[in-house]
Amino acid sequence: MDSTSLRERQKERRRARIYGVAIELFKRGGFQATTATDIARASNVSRGTFFNYYPYKEAVLLDYGSEVMDRLRDHASERLQAGVAPLSVLYEVWDRLADHNTSERDLFPPLAYEVLNPNPERARTAYQALPLSKVIEMILTPLHQGGQLRTDLSLQRISNLIADTYLMVALRWAAYGTDRPLKEEMRLALNLLLDGAVSRETARR
């Protein structure tokens, strides 16, 4: 085996071990209470080695969120290929994401805050790792091609607005809580986005 390939395999295994240990520690002890030193020690690597793979603790969560996005994209693609209506697929993805964020409530706020990070490089990295708007755009493309979406906004902008709404509503729910489950909150928000806030009678005046 090529020595370069062997080193790359070793690096991949080390990164996977650090990632797995970090997520387990986050779930067990909480994200805020877990330090880079805790992760390094539990992974049997030095603190410097941890930062070689993850420049900051939140970067571990970006890998975690990226895995979630990949599963949502795969699910949406399979359902669309099976002939399920795009809006039904959108609600399925919406519900799955809400269920996931509910079960991992402690991990969502720091993950969401990365998208809003005042450091533009970190915010851009987070946005690229969590392409919810791209998943939504894929789902809505058949409606766009069929002329079923409004034409005064691009498909990309519509998808971004829907994704941004999810981010803010879920972040508020995770941080402050409400009397309703997150899935119910998210369905309310999505219904409002798709139907509009103004009644049909008012809109015609």
N, C-alpha and C positions, 0 to 999 in steps of 0.2 A: 504494500500500500504506500502511496505517495506520502512523504512526511508532512507536506502542506495539508493534504486531506485529513491526515490523522490529527493534526493540530486543530483544524477546523471542527472536526467531530468532537474533540475534547472540549473545545470552547462552547459548542452547542450544548453538550451535556451539562457543562458547568452552569451555563446560563439557565438551562431548564431546571436544574436543581435549585439555584438561587431563587428563581421565579416561584417554583412550587412551594418552597419553604416560606418565602415572603407572604404569599397569599394565605397559607395556612396560619401564619402568625397574625396577619391582619384580621382574619376571621375569628381567631381564638382570643386575641387580646385587644383588638381594635387597631385601626390604622394609626391614629394619633399617638397611641401609647407604644407602638412598635418603632424602634429606631433602626437605622442602617447597621449599627453595631450588633443589635439583636439578630438581624437577618444574617449578617456575615458569620457570626459565631455559630448560629444554628446550621448554616450551610457549610461549615468547616472551611471557610475562606477568610482572607484578611478583609478588613474594612476597605482598603484600597482596591482590592479585587472586585468587591461589590460595586464600587463606583466606576470601575472600568467597564462594567456591563450596564449599569444603570446610573446615569449622572446625578439623579436625584430620586428620592424615595417614590415620588408620585409616578415616575416613569414605569415602575413595575405595574401600576394600575392601568397604564396605557396598553400594555400587553394583554392584560386581563380584559379590558374593554374591547380591544381589537378582536379577541376570540369570540366575545358575545356578538359583535357586529358580523363576523364571518358566519356564525350559525344562523343569524337572522337573515342574512343575504341568501344563504343556501336554502333556507326554508321558503323564503319568498319566491326564489327562482323555481323551485320544485312545484310550488302551488300554482304559479302562473303557467308553467308548462303543462300542468294537469288540467288547465282550463278554468280554474277558479277565478271569479270576477276580481279585478284589481282592487276595488274598494274593500272587498271581503278579506283579501290578502293583507291590505294595509291594517285593518282592524286586528287581524290575527297577530301580525308583527307588533303592533301597538300593545296588545294584551300580553304577549310573551315578554316584551321588554319591561312592562309594568310588573309582571310577576317576578322577573329576575331582580329588578331594583328593590322590590319589597322584601325578597328573601335575603338580599345582601345590602340592607339599608345603610349599614355603616360605611360601605365602600363607595357608595354613589356620590356623596357630597364632595370628597376630595378629588374624585375623578372629574366631576362636572366643573369644579373650580379651575381645573387645569385648562379647560376650554376658554375660561374667562380670565386666564392668568394675565396680569399686566405686562409680563415679559412677552413680547410679540413672537419670539422664537419658540418659547414653550407653548404658547397658545396655538401656534401654527402646527406644531408637532402633535398636540392633542387633537386638533381638528382633523388632521390627516389619519390619526390612529382610530378615530371614532366617526367614521363616515356615515352617520345615520341618514343625512340628507341624500347621499348617493343611493342608499337602499330604497328610500322613499321615491327618489327619482326613477329608479328602475321599475318600481311597482306602478307608478303613474304614467309611465311612457305609453302603454297601450291606449290609455284614455286621451293622452295628448295627441297621439297619432290619429285617433278617431274623432278628433274635434270636440271632445266632451269636456275639456277644461277651458276656463276663461282665457282669452287671448291677449288681455292687456298686461298680463304678467308672464314672464318666461317660466318654463317648467322648472328650471333650476331655482328660480326665486321662490316659487310656490313650495318646492321641496325644502328649501332652506328655512322658510317661515314655519313649516310644520315641524321640522326637526328642532328649531329654536324654541318653539312652544313646548315641545316635550321636555327639553332640557330645563327650562325655567319652572314649569309646573312640577316636575319631578324633584327638582332641587328644593323648591319651597316645601313640598310635602316631606322630603327626607329631613330637612333642617328643622321644620316647625310642626309638622303633623297637622292633620285635619280630622274631622269626624268621619270622613269617607275613606274607603280603601283607595290606594293609588290607582288601581285599574279603573275604578269608577271616576276618579278625578280626570284621568287621562281620556277616558271615553267622552266625558263631558267636553273637554277641551277640543278633542278631535271633531266631535259633532258640531261644535261652534265654528270651527275653522271651515269645515266642509259646507255647512248650511248658511253661515253668515250670522252676524249678531243682530241685524235689523230685520224686522218682519217684512214679508213680501208686500203687505199693504203699505207699510211705511216707505219702503223702497220705491214704490210706484208713484208716490206723491211728488 
